[in-house]
């Protein structure tokens, strides 16, 4: 009898949960991941500005959050958010307009030219250190303790975490009824996503923003139309998880 090997995405489903972080407890796990990555590891934010070991800002209250959790350990593995501007509320601009507005130069795909109700920014993507580094490289005692319990089979799925988070961003955009997604990211990441079927278009000049980054734009429909077959399988799992 022929038995088909489970796909990498099927393995991913075995080891990770994709959750809509819509409770205080789940959002705190998101903020803790961001603290570990953005403050402790990369120093993008000051630790003293993040009481309780949680990195958060004014945009979080106007965002939809996703948390990916490692099933065997219960450890938060990654997170992402979608920030939605609202004319009638205090958040009328997306973060890149506020912090990087001078770099935006596309004649048609400038957020200021699009309806506020149809756009959002995908941001605060973070994959926890221990799910990016190879075994034995994490200096955190907790990271090492968990790393010892992770099998090679699980480790093969780790590169899918970043793609799963962008799939979550696409799904959350759809849930919100927002078609135009904006992201600040490195050119290398943009190329990787483009090869996977996320047809991002650069809409701003590169600038120094936690390293050299530029603004990119994509529509939800163009992503759904362009996704590679294997990424579509991952997206479907993520989408079903966020809408269950």
Kinemage of the C-alpha trace (Angstrom):
@kinemage 1
@onewidth
@group {chain A} dominant
@subgroup {mainchain}
@vectorlist {calphas} color= white
{ca unk a 1} P 0.000 0.000 0.000
{ca unk a 2} L 1.346 3.412 -0.990
{ca unk a 3} L 1.619 5.907 1.842
{ca unk a 4} L 2.217 9.548 1.083
{ca unk a 5} L 4.609 11.455 3.297
{ca unk a 6} L 2.961 14.364 5.146
{ca unk a 7} L 3.803 17.721 3.605
{ca unk a 8} L 5.887 20.293 5.443
{ca unk a 9} L 2.718 22.321 6.021
{ca unk a 10} L 1.032 19.269 7.569
{ca unk a 11} L 4.014 18.949 9.902
{ca unk a 12} L 3.663 22.655 10.704
{ca unk a 13} L 0.039 22.075 11.739
{ca unk a 14} L 1.172 19.326 14.098
{ca unk a 15} L 3.588 21.591 15.947
{ca unk a 16} L 2.018 25.065 15.846
{ca unk a 17} L -1.285 26.706 16.751
{ca unk a 18} L -2.390 29.882 14.967
{ca unk a 19} L -4.514 32.031 17.263
{ca unk a 20} L -6.365 35.316 16.977
{ca unk a 21} L -4.997 37.174 20.006
{ca unk a 22} L -8.302 38.602 21.141
{ca unk a 23} L -7.922 38.120 24.918
{ca unk a 24} L -5.692 39.940 27.367
{ca unk a 25} L -3.708 36.775 28.100
{ca unk a 26} L -2.989 36.083 24.423
{ca unk a 27} L -2.104 39.705 23.695
{ca unk a 28} L 0.323 39.679 26.619
{ca unk a 29} L 2.076 36.728 24.991
{ca unk a 30} L 2.319 38.796 21.800
{ca unk a 31} L 3.803 41.743 23.696
{ca unk a 32} L 6.282 39.429 25.449
{ca unk a 33} L 7.524 38.049 22.122
{ca unk a 34} L 7.959 41.591 20.831
{ca unk a 35} L 9.869 42.554 23.980
{ca unk a 36} L 12.237 39.599 23.658
{ca unk a 37} L 12.867 40.273 19.955
{ca unk a 38} L 12.660 44.067 19.570
{ca unk a 39} L 14.117 45.082 22.941
{ca unk a 40} L 16.373 42.359 24.294
{ca unk a 41} L 17.699 40.864 21.063
{ca unk a 42} L 17.871 43.742 18.563
{ca unk a 43} L 17.647 46.819 20.802
{ca unk a 44} L 15.091 48.540 18.582
{ca unk a 45} L 13.197 49.725 21.646
{ca unk a 46} L 14.461 50.572 25.138
{ca unk a 47} L 13.789 47.948 27.799
{ca unk a 48} L 12.963 50.678 30.332
{ca unk a 49} L 10.132 51.832 28.054
{ca unk a 50} L 8.535 48.376 28.212
{ca unk a 51} L 7.328 47.749 31.771
{ca unk a 52} L 6.542 44.183 32.725
{ca unk a 53} L 8.670 42.793 29.903
{ca unk a 54} L 6.061 43.683 27.265
{ca unk a 55} L 6.600 45.851 24.173
{ca unk a 56} L 3.489 47.751 23.114
{ca unk a 57} L 2.423 51.101 21.706
{ca unk a 58} L -0.591 53.298 21.053
{ca unk a 59} L -1.445 51.431 17.853
{ca unk a 60} L -2.099 48.099 19.578
{ca unk a 61} L -5.576 49.148 20.704
{ca unk a 62} L -6.460 49.770 17.046
{ca unk a 63} L -5.015 46.509 15.773
{ca unk a 64} L -5.920 42.903 15.151
{ca unk a 65} L -3.227 40.580 16.511
{ca unk a 66} L -2.161 37.050 15.627
{ca unk a 67} L -0.132 34.735 17.880
{ca unk a 68} L 1.509 31.509 16.707
{ca unk a 69} L 2.124 29.114 19.581
{ca unk a 70} L 4.422 26.086 19.720
{ca unk a 71} L 2.109 23.222 20.688
{ca unk a 72} L 4.553 20.958 22.583
{ca unk a 73} L 5.949 23.710 24.832
{ca unk a 74} L 3.104 26.244 24.944
{ca unk a 75} L 5.720 28.884 24.048
{ca unk a 76} L 4.795 31.861 21.885
{ca unk a 77} L 6.703 31.432 18.620
{ca unk a 78} L 5.670 34.447 16.559
{ca unk a 79} L 3.278 37.348 16.191
{ca unk a 80} L 2.004 39.972 13.765
{ca unk a 81} L -0.571 42.771 13.833
{ca unk a 82} L -2.721 44.717 11.385
{ca unk a 83} L -3.230 48.407 12.230
{ca unk a 84} L -6.432 49.944 10.874
{ca unk a 85} L -6.779 53.742 10.702
{ca unk a 86} L -10.134 55.382 11.386
{ca unk a 87} L -10.972 58.963 10.497
{ca unk a 88} L -13.285 59.385 13.481
{ca unk a 89} L -10.776 58.034 16.022
{ca unk a 90} L -7.393 59.098 17.348
{ca unk a 91} L -5.535 56.794 14.937
{ca unk a 92} L -6.118 58.502 11.585
{ca unk a 93} L -2.709 57.556 10.178
{ca unk a 94} L -0.936 54.250 9.886
{ca unk a 95} L 2.480 54.107 11.611
{ca unk a 96} L 4.535 54.490 8.422
{ca unk a 97} L 2.799 57.778 7.614
{ca unk a 98} L 3.775 59.082 11.026
{ca unk a 99} L 7.354 57.815 11.188
{ca unk a 100} L 8.371 57.395 7.540
{ca unk a 101} L 5.975 59.638 5.658
{ca unk a 102} L 8.753 61.625 3.972
{ca unk a 103} L 9.978 58.474 2.202
{ca unk a 104} L 6.636 57.640 0.546
{ca unk a 105} L 6.775 58.655 -3.105
{ca unk a 106} L 4.530 56.457 -5.246
{ca unk a 107} L 2.204 58.613 -7.405
{ca unk a 108} L -0.754 56.240 -7.054
{ca unk a 109} L -0.101 53.911 -4.112
{ca unk a 110} L 0.468 56.507 -1.433
{ca unk a 111} L -1.711 55.820 1.636
{ca unk a 112} L -2.815 59.457 1.591
{ca unk a 113} L -4.462 58.860 -1.812
{ca unk a 114} L -6.498 55.832 -0.735
{ca unk a 115} L -9.704 55.645 1.335
{ca unk a 116} L -8.907 55.229 5.032
{ca unk a 117} L -11.519 52.486 5.283
{ca unk a 118} L -9.738 50.373 2.659
{ca unk a 119} L -6.151 50.307 3.944
{ca unk a 120} L -4.131 49.021 6.885
{ca unk a 121} L -0.520 48.468 7.882
{ca unk a 122} L 0.902 45.040 8.640
{ca unk a 123} L 3.579 45.441 11.286
{ca unk a 124} L 5.358 44.161 14.401
{ca unk a 125} L 6.220 40.860 12.738
{ca unk a 126} L 8.374 38.894 15.161
{ca unk a 127} L 9.568 35.288 15.303
{ca unk a 128} L 10.974 34.428 18.709
{ca unk a 129} L 14.738 33.955 18.858
{ca unk a 130} L 14.649 30.270 19.761
{ca unk a 131} L 12.613 29.506 16.642
{ca unk a 132} L 15.122 31.197 14.350
{ca unk a 133} L 18.484 30.109 15.735
{ca unk a 134} L 20.010 26.708 15.279
{ca unk a 135} L 20.156 24.317 18.211
{ca unk a 136} L 22.604 25.394 20.891
{ca unk a 137} L 22.933 29.017 19.752
{ca unk a 138} L 20.392 30.613 22.090
{ca unk a 139} L 21.970 32.191 25.145
{ca unk a 140} L 18.692 32.282 27.055
{ca unk a 141} L 18.382 29.559 29.719
{ca unk a 142} L 14.701 29.221 28.893
{ca unk a 143} L 15.500 29.020 25.209
{ca unk a 144} L 18.039 26.269 25.775
{ca unk a 145} L 15.650 24.327 27.986
{ca unk a 146} L 12.959 24.387 25.321
{ca unk a 147} L 15.452 23.809 22.499
{ca unk a 148} L 16.413 20.483 24.070
{ca unk a 149} L 12.837 19.265 23.642
{ca unk a 150} L 12.578 20.240 19.965
{ca unk a 151} L 13.119 17.440 17.470
{ca unk a 152} L 14.787 17.811 14.081
{ca unk a 153} L 11.396 17.121 12.484
{ca unk a 154} L 9.914 20.127 14.286
{ca unk a 155} L 12.913 22.278 13.421
{ca unk a 156} L 12.297 21.716 9.699
{ca unk a 157} L 9.038 23.654 10.022
{ca unk a 158} L 10.600 26.773 11.584
{ca unk a 159} L 11.287 28.560 8.259
{ca unk a 160} L 7.535 28.511 7.626
{ca unk a 161} L 6.848 30.722 10.647
{ca unk a 162} L 7.544 34.005 8.849
{ca unk a 163} L 5.411 32.987 5.862
{ca unk a 164} L 2.635 31.810 8.182
{ca unk a 165} L 2.643 35.225 9.850
{ca unk a 166} L 2.294 37.009 6.506
{ca unk a 167} L -0.530 34.603 5.649
{ca unk a 168} L -2.099 35.654 8.951
{ca unk a 169} L -1.710 39.294 7.942
{ca unk a 170} L -3.521 38.566 4.684
{ca unk a 171} L -6.311 36.756 6.527
{ca unk a 172} L -6.723 39.511 9.114
{ca unk a 173} L -6.847 42.131 6.354
{ca unk a 174} L -9.685 40.162 4.771
{ca unk a 175} L -11.520 39.896 8.084
{ca unk a 176} L -11.309 43.662 8.449
{ca unk a 177} L -12.470 44.307 4.893
{ca unk a 178} L -9.218 46.144 4.095
{ca unk a 179} L -7.772 45.610 0.630
{ca unk a 180} L -4.603 47.742 0.595
{ca unk a 181} L -1.796 46.492 2.832
{ca unk a 182} L 1.323 48.530 3.593
{ca unk a 183} L 4.491 47.093 5.159
{ca unk a 184} L 7.907 48.508 6.080
{ca unk a 185} L 10.549 45.850 5.442
{ca unk a 186} L 14.006 45.009 4.195
{ca unk a 187} L 14.481 44.458 0.472
{ca unk a 188} L 15.703 40.883 1.100
{ca unk a 189} L 12.455 39.995 2.885
{ca unk a 190} L 10.408 41.621 0.125
{ca unk a 191} L 12.191 39.493 -2.508
{ca unk a 192} L 11.552 36.319 -0.513
{ca unk a 193} L 7.869 37.151 -0.189
{ca unk a 194} L 7.589 38.043 -3.878
{ca unk a 195} L 9.003 34.628 -4.805
{ca unk a 196} L 6.365 32.985 -2.592
{ca unk a 197} L 3.522 34.814 -4.331
{ca unk a 198} L 3.172 38.039 -2.348
{ca unk a 199} L 3.533 40.613 -5.181
{ca unk a 200} L 4.723 43.545 -3.058
{ca unk a 201} L 5.482 46.829 -4.860
{ca unk a 202} L 7.965 49.269 -3.360
{ca unk a 203} L 6.242 52.608 -2.721
{ca unk a 204} L 8.923 54.519 -0.821
{ca unk a 205} L 12.600 55.355 -0.845
{ca unk a 206} L 14.835 53.167 1.350
{ca unk a 207} L 15.522 54.773 4.704
{ca unk a 208} L 17.108 53.952 8.033
{ca unk a 209} L 14.364 52.541 10.248
{ca unk a 210} L 15.756 49.792 12.475
{ca unk a 211} L 18.091 49.043 9.584
{ca unk a 212} L 17.616 49.891 5.886
{ca unk a 213} L 13.945 49.466 5.044
{ca unk a 214} L 11.408 50.724 2.540
{ca unk a 215} L 7.627 50.911 2.319
{ca unk a 216} L 5.837 48.276 0.253
{ca unk a 217} L 2.234 47.854 -0.869
{ca unk a 218} L 0.165 44.858 -1.903
{ca unk a 219} L -3.533 44.133 -2.253
{ca unk a 220} L -5.190 41.182 -0.568
{ca unk a 221} L -6.696 40.013 -3.858
{ca unk a 222} L -3.357 40.081 -5.669
{ca unk a 223} L -1.860 37.893 -2.933
{ca unk a 224} L -4.690 35.381 -3.171
{ca unk a 225} L -4.351 35.324 -6.966
{ca unk a 226} L -0.556 34.916 -6.958
{ca unk a 227} L 0.196 32.498 -4.101
{ca unk a 228} L 2.244 29.419 -4.900
{ca unk a 229} L 0.353 26.177 -4.363
{ca unk a 230} L 2.386 25.169 -1.301
{ca unk a 231} L 1.937 28.610 0.272
{ca unk a 232} L -1.801 28.439 -0.448
{ca unk a 233} L -1.936 25.266 1.661
{ca unk a 234} L -0.266 27.160 4.499
{ca unk a 235} L -2.572 30.153 4.028
{ca unk a 236} L -5.678 27.963 4.123
{ca unk a 237} L -4.579 26.429 7.435
{ca unk a 238} L -3.838 29.868 8.904
{ca unk a 239} L -7.095 31.356 7.612
{ca unk a 240} L -9.195 28.484 8.935
{ca unk a 241} L -7.464 28.745 12.322
{ca unk a 242} L -8.180 32.482 12.613
{ca unk a 243} L -11.802 32.058 11.587
{ca unk a 244} L -12.688 28.955 13.617
